[in-house]
Amino acid sequence: MGKDLYREAGVDLDKANELVDRIKPLVRSTFTSGVITDIGGFGGLFSVNCHQMSQPVLVSSTDGVGTKLKVAFLANRHDSVGIDLVAMCVNDIIVQGARPLFFLDYLALGRVDLDLVEDLVAGIARGCKEAGCSLIGGETAEMPDFYRDGEYDMAGFAVGLVDNGDIIDGSTIRVGDQMVGIASSGLHSNGYSLVRRIIFDRLGLQPDSYLGECGRTVAEELLEPTRIYVEPVLKVLRQYRISGMAHITGGGFYDNIPRILPKACQALFHKGSWNVPPIFDFLREQGGISEEEMYRVFNNGIGYVLVVEASKSQEIIQLLNAMGRPAYRIGEIVPREEKAPPVRIVDR
């Protein structure tokens, strides 16, 4: 036989086939009853059961992990960023009251490293199982000379389902409602361009450097996976009427909360009403970051916000705490005066 010119150019098709065999068990472990296809087809097939819905609506979201991946490269730890990828998509879907159904991923790298890709897919599978959705497809693109050795990028796409009458869009938020915040697991997947500049460039720390303030290494703190809120939020929705929800991602409090607020309402947050993980104070002090920028870039310890009836807020907090999700009453909805900002953060 002649030379394998494609392999010489940097793409190994035999290795790609071996990869499929290695990740099949991981993918199948996420399958729910709606999956009617297997890995390896041209498209993923999913049967949607809508018999209990009068007007079923599909909700979709796509996202990536961003420059948090740079930390994974430095630390050579790749087993958790797949969880981040799933979290960033499914947390956006549940904001509108939808239950995630299935997930697809796209992974691009210079050369396929079987162990590396298996680690990445294992993380994605863990995230899907936690979110209750199926990983029904994906793409691994080997792109020689496009990415540096050991580096890659990944993106995800999730689809969920909600009955039209149950869509939550913030339109029923009223003055007097209260805001319940669910704790984040740390930085999640936002602000890492600034985080890396402070940690690695300014302070000269390494992934294995010990952060005394946080009680663990830089890699352990910065690679803590984004928390997935699907299960606790869906459980709350089954028992209580929720007026609005927000996933606190890029843009922090100042940019995410206004996306659900009626124009006549202002979200008034009380500093000190929740526990702030030490990494945020560390970054603020070491980076000289203003308070306003902290709340615009980071989640500051609150990864998800629910706007609820005042009379139900304590019950909801107790339910979330019972599920192991620390939650706090962090503010209320007040009248918004003309030209006033939609979000205000004040001392408690």
N, C-alpha and C positions, 0 to 999 in steps of 0.2 A: 504493500500500500504506500501511497505517497505521504509526504509530510502533512502533519495537521497544521496548516497555515493559520487557522483561526486561533488555535491554542498558542502558537508562536506570537500572534498579535496580542495575546493577553486574555483571551476568553476561553475557558475550559468547559465545554459542554458536558463532558463526563462527570466533572465535579458538580456541575449544576444538577444533574440527575441524582447523584449521590445525596446532595443536599435535600432534595425533595423527599427521598426515602427517610432521612434522619428527622425531618420536622413533621412528617405525617402524624406520628403519635401525639405530638404537642398540639397540632391543629385539631385533630379528632377529639381531644380531651375537652374542647370548648363547645362541641356540637350540642345543640338543643334539638327539640323535636321538629323544629321548622326546617332544619337543614335537609335537603334532598339531593345533595351532590357531594362529591369527595374532592380532595385536593388534586390538582393536575388538570382540571377541565379549563376550557377557555373562559368560563364565567362561573361565579358562584350562584347556586340556586337556593332560594329560601321561600318556603310556603308560609304565607301570612294568614293567621287565623283571626278573622274580623267579625265572627258571628255575634259577639257581644257588643259591637260598636255600631252606632247608627251611621256615622260619617267618619270612617277611619282616615287619618291624615298621616303621611310619612314626614318625618323630621330628620334632616341630615346635618352633618357637621364634618369638617375636615380640618386637620391641624398637624403640627409637627412638634418636635421637642426643642428646637432652637439651639442656642449655643451652649445649653447644658451638656450637649454631646461633647463639647470640647473638654469638659471636666472628665467625662468617661474616657476619652482618648488619653488624657494625661495620667489618669489613675489605672488605665487598662482594666476597667470594670464595666461590663456591658450587660449585666443580668437584670438591671432595674429600669433602664430607660424605655424598654418596651411597655412597662406599666405606665410611665409618664405619657407615652404616645396614646394609649387607650384612654387614660384619664382626661386628657385635654379635649378629646372628642366627646366622650359619653357624658361628661359633666355639663357640657353645653347643651346636649340634647335634653337632659332631664329638667333643665331650666324651664322648658315649655310644657313640662308634665309628661313627656314621652318616655316610654320604656324602650331601652336599646334592644335591637333585634340582632344585628350582625355588624361585623367589622371587617375591613380590608386594610392591608398595609402595603406600603411601597418602600423598598430598601434599595439604596444605590451605593455601590462601593467600587473601589478600584479593582480589587481582586477578591474573589470569594475565599474567605477563610471559614471552613466548615464549623469549627468550634465557635468562632465569633458569631456567625449567623444563627447558630443553634441557641446561643445565649440570648440573642436579641429576640428571636421568635418565642423562646420560653418565657421571656418577660411579657411579651404581647399576650401570650396564652394565659398567663396568670392574671393579667389585667382584665381580659375578656371574661374569665370565669368569675372574677370578683364583681364585674358589672352585669353578669347574667346574659351576656351576648355571645354569639358564635363567630369565630374567626373562619370565614368561608372562602377567603381568597387572599391573594397577595402577589407581589412581584419582587423578585430579586434581580436587580440589573447590575451586571458586571461591566464596569466602564473603565478600562485601563487608561492611564494618563489623565483621567478626569479628576480623580481624588487622590490625595496623598496616601501612601501606604499606612494602613491602620486606621484610616478615617472613612467615614460614611455619612450618609444623611438618610433620614426616614420620615415618612409622612403616613397619616392614617385617615380613614374615612369611615364614619359610622352612620347607620340608619336606625331610626326608632319609630315607634307608632303611638299615636294618641287619638282618642275620639275628638272630633272637632269641638264638641261641647265642653270638653275638659282641658282645652288648651289654656295655658297660663301665660298671659302676656303683660301683666301689670295694669291692665285697664281698670281693674276693680280696686286698686289701691286707694285708700281713703285716709284723710287726716285722722289721727288717733290710732292707726295701726302701729304695731311694734315690729322691730326688726330682731330676728334671732340669727345669730352668727354661729356657724359650725366651724370648729377649729381646723386649721390647716395642719399639715404634717411638717411644715417648714416653708422653704422658698418655693416649693412646687416647681414650675418650669418657666418662671418669668424673671426678667431682670438680670439674666446671667452675663450679659455683656458688661454691665456695671459691676456685678459681683466678681467676675474674673479679673477685672482691672484692679479692684481693691485687694483681693486676696493674693493673686499671683504677681501682678505687676508692681503695685505699690508696696505691699508688705513682703513680697518675695517668699511666700509660703509655698510648700509643696503638698501634693495630695496626702502624703502620710504625716504631715505636720499636725501636732495636737492642738486643738482649739480648747483651751481650758474653760472658756466661757460656755462652751457647748457640751463639754465632757466627752468629746470624741474627735476623730481626725477630720481634716478638711474634706477628704473624699467621702467619709461617712455622712457628714452634714450636708454637703452640696449634692450628693447623689441620692438623698432620701427621696423615695418616689412620691409623686403627686398623689394626694388622697383621692380615692374614687368615692363619690357620694351617692351612687345610684341606689343601693339597697336602703340606707336610712331615709333618703328623701322619698322614695316610693312608698315606704311604710308610713311615713307622715301623711302623704297624700291620700292614702287609703282611709285615714281616720279624721283628717281635718281639712277645712277649706283654706287654701293658701292663695293670697292675692297676687303675689309676685315673688320671683326668685332671681338671684344673680350669682353667676360663677365669677369669683374674683380672680381674674387672670391678668394679662397684660393691660395696663391702665389702672390697675388697683381699684380703690374705692371711687375715685373721682371720675373715672371713665366708664366703669361697668354699671354702677347703680343708676345713672341717668338713663340708661337704655330701657329701663322698665318703668320709670316714674312718669305719671301724668304731669302736665305742665304746672298745675296748681299745687303740686306737692313738693316738699323739700325733705330729704333724708337727713336727719340730725343724729349723728353718731357721738357716743360718749367715750372719750379716751379713758382707759383704766377699767373698763367694764368687762374686759376679757384678758386672758393670759397671753402675753406676747413672747414667743420663743426667743431665747437669748441671741440667736444669730442676727436678728433684725437690729437690736441695739448695738451689737458688735459692728455691723456694717455701717450703721448711721454714724457711730463715733469715729471709726477708723477711716471712713470715706468722707466725713464732713458733709453728709447729706442733710438737706433741710427736711423739716417735718413734712412739708407739703409734698416734696418729691418722694419721700418714703411712701406716702399714701397713694401716690400716682404710679409708682413703679412696682411696689411689692404688695403682697396680701397682708403683711403684718400680723399674721396669726389667724386670720379669718379667711377660709377658702371658699365659703358658700354662705349666702344670706337668704333668709326667708322672710317675707313680709306677711304678718299674720294678724288676726284679730287680737286685740289686747287681752281679752278675757281668756284666750287659749294659749298665750305665749308660754306660761309656766308649765302647762301640761306638755307642750311640744318639747320644751327644753328637757323635762324629765324623761320623756320617751327617748330622745336622742342620747342622753347620758346613759340610759339603761342599755342602749345598743353599743356602748363604748365609744360614742362620738361626742366629745365634750362640746357643749353648746352654751351660749350666753345670750342674755337680753342686752343688745348693744346699742339700741337707739329707738327712735320713733319717727313717725311721719308727721310733719307739721306743715302749716300753710306756707306757701312760698310767695314771698312778696315780689313785686315787679322788679326785674333786673337782679334779683338775688340768685346766687348759684344753686344748682339742684342738690348739691351735697355740702353739708357743713359738719365739721368735726370739732367738738368743743371738749373742754375739760369736764370731767364728771362732776 
